[in-house]
Amino acid sequence: CWKLFGPQAVAGKKGKAPLGPGDPQTVEALDAVLEQKWVILDRAPTFTTTAVLAFHPVRVPGRAIRLNPLLCRWMNADFDGDQAAFYLPLTDATQQEAGDLISVAGQLSHNPALVKTLLPPSEVIWGLAWRSLTAEGRAEIARITGAAEGAFEPLLTQARLSELLVSILERDGVAGMLEKLQALAQLGYDAAQASGASMSPFIRMDQDMPPAPDGDDPARWEVYTEELAEKILSSTNYRDPYVGPQLLDAHARAWNRQSLPMVVGVRGVVNDADGRPVIVRHNYSEGLTPREMYACVVGARQGFAQIHVQNEQMAQDMQKSSEPAGLNVLARARRARYPGIVFARAAATGETDPLEDIDSRLLVGLR
């Protein structure tokens, strides 16, 4: 931080000693500089506009980049080894562009539809859903958002939260919406922590389940699996000590409608390595037999292979789309494996680049 912003912090303090990170007045001046400056954070690979965001930096101890959890979804940052880099725009013009165009407020101002994707982490959504189960909780959510208490169902879902953010943005503007979103996030975290909810080591469904069919007819087992999943997901006993937190999560986020039945129901029909149907009669909480496990591995490996193929195709498409077109000097040099040869020949023949295409102009720093 001192290397990047120190010179600006000590500007105008010549002749006064000491000047450095050990001087409290200089550190205070450094923080004042940080409040005004923008840095750009890039969470590669950059597939969306929101993977590149501008922030006002804040000093924190330790060698780490700390990111507001509300923006993890935008940047596809899930802390499983992701890498990120930040950059400091140097000129006044680039500083202004960073704030106007790629800050959170800037992105929302130019594309308000992005607010639908600005959803908090799953812990926050769960906490808000848990809080919304009581009249007191719904009143607190209404107070933060400025909405009428009657506008909330007994369960605040992720979809309803997205609609709510859209209406707040239209009513209160970007700054007002972001302030209320931060307050909602804090409420959600506090509610989740206070609930003490967790994954029970004895997770199960206490209610009576429909009896399993006899035999190995795949068609009958597929019907049974769907019937069992519907029975599990139709339960709203969110205070069940064995499966309540997971039911609430399934209904609030509508994302694990398949995974939860596989944990407390049955896996159902899968195909083995030879393509033959195998009936998986057990769930994950009970444990699978070796034959059932090996059959399930086939589908998992096929899924990984499909993801790998999609990533390879995406990389090829990106490479093709980013390859410079044209026959001018800079375009040829950017395509060449050894660009020095292109520049040397151009210098020898007196060839110049007219800087007509946008990529060449950006390369040399022109708009």
Helices and strands as residue ranges (DSSP letters): H 2-9, H 24-36, E 39-42, G 49-51, E 52-55, G 69-71, H 72-75, E 85-87, H 92-97, I 98-102, H 104-110, G 112-117, H 122-131, H 135-145, G 149-151, H 158-195, H 218-233, H 244-253, H 259-264, E 268-271, E 277-280, H 290-322, H 329-335, H 339-349, H 358-363
